[in-house]
């Protein structure tokens, strides 16, 4: 892919980055706000944003959803489910049936 295919952008924090898509997310800001611990730290940025957009920030909140509900969220893919199942099991929790 040629550099000309990418659009140079600057986020509100002053980071300069290049993007091909229309996605407005700054990859530098996204990396800086990634949690260091907890179940959200195990996920990709799109999956983490999908949960956060729904207000799901704790395992107790996650356990009130079914796997099917979680997979319907924009940005959540099937690769995230094993990570979420494991995090829930570590706390003696599970997805809603």
C-alpha positions as CSV (number, residue, x, y, z in Angstrom):
1,X,0.0,0.0,0.0
2,X,1.4,3.3,-1.0
3,X,1.8,6.1,1.5
4,X,-0.5,8.2,-0.7
5,X,-3.4,5.8,0.1
6,X,-3.3,6.9,3.7
7,X,-4.7,10.2,5.1
8,X,-2.5,12.2,7.5
9,X,-4.5,13.2,10.5
10,X,-4.0,15.0,13.8
11,X,-6.2,14.2,16.8
12,X,-7.4,16.7,19.4
13,X,-4.4,15.7,21.6
14,X,-2.0,16.7,18.9
15,X,-0.9,13.2,17.8
16,X,-0.2,12.9,14.1
17,X,-1.1,9.6,12.5
18,X,-2.1,8.1,9.1
19,X,-5.3,6.2,8.4
20,X,-6.8,4.6,5.3
21,X,-10.4,4.2,6.7
22,X,-12.8,6.9,7.9
23,X,-12.3,5.7,11.5
24,X,-11.7,8.7,13.6
25,X,-9.9,6.9,16.4
26,X,-6.3,8.0,17.1
27,X,-4.2,4.9,17.5
28,X,-1.8,6.7,19.8
29,X,-4.5,7.9,22.1
30,X,-6.1,4.4,22.0
31,X,-2.8,2.8,23.1
32,X,-2.3,5.3,25.9
33,X,-5.7,4.6,27.3
34,X,-5.4,0.8,27.2
35,X,-5.8,-0.6,30.8
36,X,-2.7,-2.2,32.3
37,X,-4.8,-4.8,34.1
38,X,-8.2,-6.3,34.4
39,X,-10.3,-8.1,31.8
40,X,-10.5,-5.1,29.5
41,X,-6.7,-5.2,29.1
42,X,-7.0,-8.6,27.4
43,X,-9.1,-7.3,24.6
44,X,-8.4,-5.6,21.3
45,X,-9.2,-1.9,21.1
46,X,-12.4,-2.4,19.1
47,X,-13.7,-5.1,21.5
48,X,-12.8,-3.0,24.5
49,X,-14.6,0.1,23.0
50,X,-17.7,-2.1,22.2
51,X,-18.0,-3.1,25.9
52,X,-17.3,0.4,27.2
53,X,-19.9,1.9,24.9
54,X,-22.4,-0.4,26.5
55,X,-21.2,0.6,30.0
56,X,-19.8,-2.9,30.6
57,X,-16.7,-2.2,32.7
58,X,-16.8,-4.9,35.3
59,X,-17.1,-8.7,35.1
60,X,-20.2,-8.6,37.2
61,X,-21.8,-6.4,34.5
62,X,-20.5,-8.7,31.7
63,X,-22.1,-11.7,33.4
64,X,-25.6,-10.1,32.9
65,X,-25.2,-10.6,29.2
66,X,-25.3,-13.7,27.0
67,X,-22.5,-14.5,24.6
68,X,-24.9,-13.9,21.8
69,X,-25.7,-10.4,23.1
70,X,-22.0,-9.6,23.3
71,X,-21.3,-10.8,19.8
72,X,-23.9,-8.4,18.5
73,X,-21.9,-5.4,19.7
74,X,-20.1,-3.5,16.9
75,X,-16.4,-4.2,17.3
76,X,-16.8,-7.4,19.2
77,X,-15.5,-10.6,17.4
78,X,-15.5,-14.3,18.2
79,X,-11.8,-14.2,19.1
80,X,-12.7,-12.1,22.2
81,X,-15.1,-14.6,23.7
82,X,-12.6,-17.1,25.0
83,X,-10.7,-14.3,26.7
84,X,-14.0,-13.1,28.3
85,X,-15.1,-16.6,29.3
86,X,-11.7,-17.1,31.0
87,X,-11.9,-13.8,32.9
88,X,-15.4,-14.6,34.1
89,X,-14.4,-18.2,35.2
90,X,-11.5,-16.8,37.2
91,X,-14.0,-14.9,39.3
92,X,-16.5,-17.7,39.5
93,X,-18.9,-16.0,37.0
94,X,-20.3,-17.0,33.6
95,X,-22.2,-15.5,30.7
96,X,-26.0,-15.4,31.1
97,X,-27.7,-18.4,29.5
